[in-house]
Amino acid sequence: MATDQSRSSMRRFLKRLTASEAELDAEQLQRESVVSGCTLAGQCRRGQLVSVSGRLRTVVYTPRTNLPTLEADLYDGSDVITLVWLGRRHIAGIEPGRQLVARGRVAVRDDRKVIYNPYYELEASR
């Protein structure tokens, strides 16, 4: 007769066997975020001061006449938070695929979570 623990282990094994690469990557990013003591992006709310950890998906420079911006989408496996640096055209190390931890206050712009001018720490390349 199987124990609850062995059934749980079997379920996890079967899930990993049938999960897509994107699902496994998302789970790994979420685990790393929790281990580092960061808040999952999916749990962040407007006005909250947070530390989030994840991988940059996109980095876009938006030239505007009044204030240029550099925007990067940080994905942690649960959701995306857009990091926005006002008045910046380029920041060394801020590039797609880079892992980092960002800290700041969550705002909402166009129904998307945003942190303006976040404090950030780049993680070593893997």
N, C-alpha and C positions, 0 to 999 in steps of 0.2 A: 504494500500500500504506500503510495507517494505522500510525502509530507508537504506542508504548505511551502516550505522553503525550496524543495526540489521542483515543485510546480512553478513557483515564481522564477526560478533559474531557467527552467525550460521555456517559459513564456518570453523571458528576455532574450534567450538564444534564438528562438524562432523569430522574434521581432527584428533582431539584428540581421538575421538571414534574409528576411524579406524586405527590409527597409531600403529605400533608395540612398544613393550617395549623399544627396542634399539633406535628407532627413538625419543621416548619421552625422554629417558635418554640423547641422544645427544643434543636435544633442551634445556634441563635443564642445561647441562654442558656449552653450549654456552651462555645462559642467565647469569649464574654465572660468567663466564669469562668477559663478557662485563660489568656487574655491578661492578666487582672488578677493572675495568680500564685496563685490560690486552688486548693484541692483540690476536685475534683468530689465531690459528696455521695455518689455511688455508690461511691466509693473510700474513704470515711471508715470507720474501724473504732473499736470501743469503746476508750476510753482515750487516743485520739490527740488531740493538741492541733492544731487546724486553723483555717484561715481559709476560709470558704465564701462564695460570692457568688451572688445569685439574686434572684428575685421572690417577694414574700409572696403566697401564695394565699389563706390564711384567717387571721383574727385573732379569737381567742375569749377572753373573760373568763370564768373559772370561779370563781364565788363559793364558797368553802369556809369552814366555820366556823373551822378552825384556821389556814389559810393560803391566801388568795386567790391566783390565778395568772393571768397573761396569757400565752397561747400563740399562736404564729404559725408556720404551715407555710411554710418557705422552699424553693422549688423552683429547681433550677439546670439542669434539662433532663436530668439523669441519675438523680436521686432526690430525696426530700424529707427535710429535717431539721427537726424541731420545735424552735423556740426557746422556752424557758420562762423567764419572769421571775417569780420567787417574790415574793409580797407586793405585787404591782402590779395596779392596776385598769385603768390606761391609761398609754400612753407616747405623747407627741406624735410624729407622723410614722410610727408603727407602724400601718399600715393595708394592707388588701388592694391588690395591684397595685404596691406600693412596692418599688423595687430597693434592696438593701443588701448590705453585707459584714458578716459576723458572725465573731467569733473566740471560741474556747473549747474545752473538752474534751468529746469525744463520749461520751455515755452511751447505754445502751439501756434503754428502758422499753416494756413490752408489745410487744416485737419491733420497735420503731421507734427510729430514731436521734434523740437529743435533745441539745441543749446548754442547760444551765441557766445563767441569768443571764449571757448572752453580752455581750461587748463588741461594739458595733456602730457602723457608720458608714452613715448614709443617703446614697444617691446622689441626684444632682439628678433631679428629675422629668423624664420624657421626653415 
